[in-house]
Amino acid sequence: MAIWNSIVAAIALSLAATQAAAAPALSPARDADQAGMVDVATLAPGIQIDMRYAGADNFTGHPVAGYDAPKCLLLRPAAEALARVQATLRAEGDTLHVYDCYRPLRAVHAFVAWAADLQDQSTKAAHYPRVEKSALIPDYIADQSGHSRGATVDLTLADCRHGPCRPLDMGTDFDLFDTRAHTAAPEVSPAQRANRQRLLRAMTAEGFVNYPMEWWHFTFRPEPTPDTAYDFPVR
């Protein structure tokens, strides 16, 4: 496990270095149509949309700037790939439960401003109980996000075999800033680890790559616009 932790740390450092070296250009697109993004719900029947940043149930404790509607928007190639994942899972009795998709750049900036406000500790118990807020930047919150490029999604699996679809137990909630949220975290139970692996296999099969520090975080590869970020609001 020590070897795995070293690998994870190396990947995280590599990603951070890549982001720092090549900040994406800002697209002039003013809406989803101009950006070539689509509403995933229109392509993936049965998908559960639970856009946390459009409401107050998130680590900031408030609706986040840029999320004017609870919609999952992605660039079309990523959206179509996610729809294929959903179709496969539905045939197996499961469904995707989505927390975040395209994230406007203004929302990223709002996250950074929240993290810099050390007086606001209202969500510490739920989202960063073992980490000081002063340490969230840059380890957990940065001024760039793959979500703003329109091909990254945060999500989990829900079981629909026994009545209403219910999210599976992954060992932590979404957006827990903690080592327990690492995809291969040793602290989780065998059943929770198996659930994470089910999600990982389903997403990997359609070209999504997991960020090992967050079991819920996946990016479609190759990214359709890897050098472009977007800032139009989700509407």
C-alpha positions as CSV (number, residue, x, y, z in Angstrom):
1,M,0.0,0.0,0.0
2,A,3.0,2.3,0.6
3,I,4.0,1.8,-3.0
4,W,0.4,2.7,-4.2
5,N,0.4,5.8,-2.1
6,S,3.7,6.8,-3.6
7,I,2.3,6.3,-7.1
8,V,-0.8,8.3,-6.3
9,A,1.3,11.2,-5.0
10,A,3.5,11.1,-8.1
11,I,0.4,11.2,-10.3
12,A,-1.0,14.1,-8.4
13,L,2.2,16.1,-8.6
14,S,2.4,15.4,-12.3
15,L,-1.1,16.6,-12.9
16,A,-0.5,19.7,-10.9
17,A,2.7,20.5,-12.8
18,T,0.9,20.0,-16.1
19,Q,-1.9,22.3,-15.1
20,A,0.5,25.0,-13.9
21,A,2.6,24.8,-17.1
22,A,-0.3,25.1,-19.5
23,A,-3.3,27.1,-18.5
24,P,-6.1,26.6,-21.0
25,A,-7.3,29.5,-23.2
26,L,-10.7,30.9,-22.3
27,S,-13.4,30.2,-24.9
28,P,-15.6,33.1,-26.0
29,A,-18.6,30.7,-26.1
30,R,-21.6,32.3,-24.3
31,D,-23.8,29.2,-24.0
32,A,-23.8,25.4,-24.4
33,D,-24.7,25.5,-28.1
34,Q,-21.8,27.8,-29.0
35,A,-19.4,25.5,-27.0
36,G,-20.7,22.3,-28.5
37,M,-22.0,21.0,-25.2
38,V,-25.2,19.0,-24.6
39,D,-27.4,18.1,-21.7
40,V,-26.4,14.6,-20.8
41,A,-29.9,13.8,-19.5
42,T,-31.2,14.1,-23.1
43,L,-28.9,11.3,-24.2
44,A,-28.9,8.9,-21.2
45,P,-32.4,7.8,-20.1
46,G,-32.7,7.0,-16.4
47,I,-29.5,8.9,-15.4
48,Q,-29.8,10.5,-12.0
49,I,-28.8,14.2,-12.0
50,D,-27.8,15.5,-8.5
51,M,-25.9,18.7,-9.3
52,R,-24.6,19.6,-5.9
53,Y,-23.2,23.0,-6.8
54,A,-26.5,24.2,-8.0
55,G,-27.8,24.0,-4.4
56,A,-26.5,24.3,-0.9
57,D,-25.5,20.7,-0.4
58,N,-21.8,21.1,-1.1
59,F,-18.6,22.0,0.6
60,T,-19.2,25.7,0.3
61,G,-22.6,25.4,2.0
62,H,-24.2,27.7,-0.7
63,P,-25.2,27.6,-4.4
64,V,-22.1,28.3,-6.5
65,A,-21.7,31.0,-9.0
66,G,-22.3,29.8,-12.6
67,Y,-24.7,27.1,-11.7
68,D,-28.1,28.6,-12.7
69,A,-29.7,25.2,-13.4
70,P,-29.2,21.6,-12.2
71,K,-28.0,20.3,-15.5
72,C,-25.1,18.1,-16.5
73,L,-23.5,19.6,-19.6
74,L,-20.6,18.0,-21.4
75,L,-18.9,18.3,-24.8
76,R,-20.7,16.0,-27.2
77,P,-18.1,13.3,-27.4
78,A,-17.9,13.0,-23.6
79,A,-21.6,13.1,-23.3
80,E,-22.1,10.4,-25.8
81,A,-19.5,8.2,-24.1
82,L,-21.2,8.7,-20.7
83,A,-24.6,7.8,-22.4
84,R,-23.0,4.5,-23.4
85,V,-21.8,3.8,-19.9
86,Q,-25.4,4.5,-18.7
87,A,-26.9,2.2,-21.3
88,T,-24.6,-0.7,-20.2
89,L,-25.3,-0.1,-16.5
90,R,-29.1,0.1,-17.0
91,A,-29.0,-3.3,-18.7
92,E,-27.3,-4.6,-15.5
93,G,-29.8,-3.0,-13.1
94,D,-27.7,0.0,-12.1
95,T,-27.6,3.7,-13.1
96,L,-25.2,6.6,-12.9
97,H,-25.8,9.2,-10.2
98,V,-24.1,12.4,-11.3
99,Y,-22.8,15.2,-9.0
100,D,-21.0,17.6,-11.3
101,C,-20.1,17.9,-15.0
102,Y,-19.1,21.1,-16.9
103,R,-18.0,23.7,-14.3
104,P,-17.8,27.4,-15.3
105,L,-14.5,29.0,-14.6
106,R,-16.3,31.5,-12.4
107,A,-17.3,28.6,-10.1
108,V,-13.6,27.5,-9.9
109,H,-12.7,31.0,-8.7
110,A,-15.6,30.9,-6.2
111,F,-14.1,27.7,-4.8
112,V,-10.7,29.4,-4.4
113,A,-12.3,32.4,-2.6
114,W,-14.2,30.1,-0.3
115,A,-11.1,28.1,0.6
116,A,-9.2,31.4,1.3
117,D,-11.9,32.5,3.8
118,L,-10.5,30.7,6.9
119,Q,-13.3,32.2,9.1
120,D,-16.0,30.1,7.4
121,Q,-15.7,26.6,8.9
122,S,-19.4,25.6,8.6
123,T,-18.8,22.5,6.4
124,K,-15.7,21.2,8.1
125,A,-17.4,18.2,9.8
126,A,-18.9,17.0,6.6
127,H,-16.2,17.8,4.0
128,Y,-12.8,18.2,5.6
129,P,-12.9,16.8,9.1
130,R,-9.2,15.7,9.2
131,V,-7.7,18.5,7.1
132,E,-7.2,22.1,8.1
133,K,-9.0,24.5,5.7
134,S,-5.7,26.4,5.2
135,A,-4.3,23.2,3.6
136,L,-7.1,22.9,1.0
137,I,-5.2,25.1,-1.4
138,P,-3.6,23.7,-3.6
139,D,-3.9,20.1,-2.5
140,Y,-7.7,19.9,-3.0
141,I,-8.8,23.2,-4.5
142,A,-6.9,24.9,-7.4
143,D,-7.5,27.8,-9.7
144,Q,-7.9,25.5,-12.7
145,S,-10.2,22.5,-13.1
146,G,-10.6,19.9,-15.8
147,H,-14.3,20.3,-15.3
148,S,-14.1,23.7,-17.0
149,R,-12.9,22.0,-20.2
150,G,-16.2,20.2,-20.6
151,A,-15.1,16.5,-20.5
152,T,-14.8,15.7,-16.7
153,V,-17.6,14.3,-14.6
154,D,-18.1,13.5,-10.9
155,L,-20.5,10.6,-10.2
156,T,-21.3,7.4,-8.5
157,L,-23.3,4.2,-9.1
158,A,-26.8,3.6,-7.9
159,D,-28.5,0.2,-7.5
160,C,-32.0,-0.1,-9.1
161,R,-32.6,-3.8,-8.6
162,H,-34.5,-3.5,-5.4
163,G,-37.0,-0.7,-5.7
164,P,-36.0,3.0,-6.1
165,C,-32.4,3.5,-7.3
166,R,-30.1,4.1,-4.4
167,P,-26.4,5.2,-4.5
168,L,-24.0,2.4,-3.5
169,D,-21.8,2.7,-0.4
170,M,-18.4,3.9,-1.7
171,G,-17.0,4.4,1.8
172,T,-17.1,8.2,1.7
173,D,-19.5,10.9,0.5
174,F,-18.8,13.0,-2.6
175,D,-16.3,15.8,-2.1
176,L,-14.7,14.6,1.1
177,F,-11.3,16.1,1.2
178,D,-9.5,13.2,2.8
179,T,-7.2,10.3,1.9
180,R,-10.2,8.0,2.4
181,A,-11.6,9.3,-0.8
182,H,-8.6,8.0,-2.8
183,T,-9.9,5.4,-5.2
184,A,-7.7,2.7,-3.7
185,A,-7.8,3.9,-0.1
186,P,-7.0,1.1,2.3
187,E,-9.4,2.4,5.0
188,V,-12.5,1.3,3.1
189,S,-14.2,-2.1,3.5
190,P,-13.9,-4.8,0.9
191,A,-17.5,-4.2,-0.2
192,Q,-16.9,-0.5,-0.6
193,R,-13.7,-1.1,-2.6
194,A,-15.6,-3.5,-4.8
195,N,-18.3,-0.8,-5.5
196,R,-15.5,1.6,-6.5
197,Q,-14.0,-0.9,-8.8
198,R,-17.4,-1.5,-10.5
199,L,-17.7,2.2,-11.2
200,L,-14.1,2.3,-12.4
201,R,-14.6,-0.6,-14.8
202,A,-17.8,0.8,-16.2
203,M,-16.2,4.2,-16.9
204,T,-12.9,2.9,-18.2
205,A,-14.7,0.8,-20.7
206,E,-15.9,3.9,-22.5
207,G,-12.7,5.9,-22.4
208,F,-12.9,7.7,-19.0
209,V,-9.8,8.0,-16.8
210,N,-10.1,8.2,-13.0
211,Y,-8.3,10.7,-10.9
212,P,-6.8,8.5,-8.2
213,M,-7.3,11.1,-5.4
214,E,-11.1,11.1,-5.9
215,W,-13.0,7.9,-6.5
216,W,-15.9,9.9,-8.2
217,H,-13.8,11.9,-10.7
218,F,-13.4,10.9,-14.3
219,T,-12.1,12.6,-17.5
220,F,-12.9,11.5,-21.0
221,R,-9.8,10.9,-23.1
222,P,-8.7,12.1,-25.4
223,E,-10.3,15.4,-24.3
224,P,-12.1,17.1,-27.2
225,T,-10.8,20.6,-26.3
226,P,-7.8,20.0,-23.9
227,D,-6.5,23.6,-24.3
228,T,-9.8,25.4,-23.8
229,A,-11.7,26.4,-20.7
230,Y,-15.3,27.7,-20.7
231,D,-17.1,30.2,-18.4
232,F,-20.7,30.4,-19.6
233,P,-23.3,29.7,-16.9
234,V,-25.1,26.4,-16.7
235,R,-28.6,27.1,-17.8
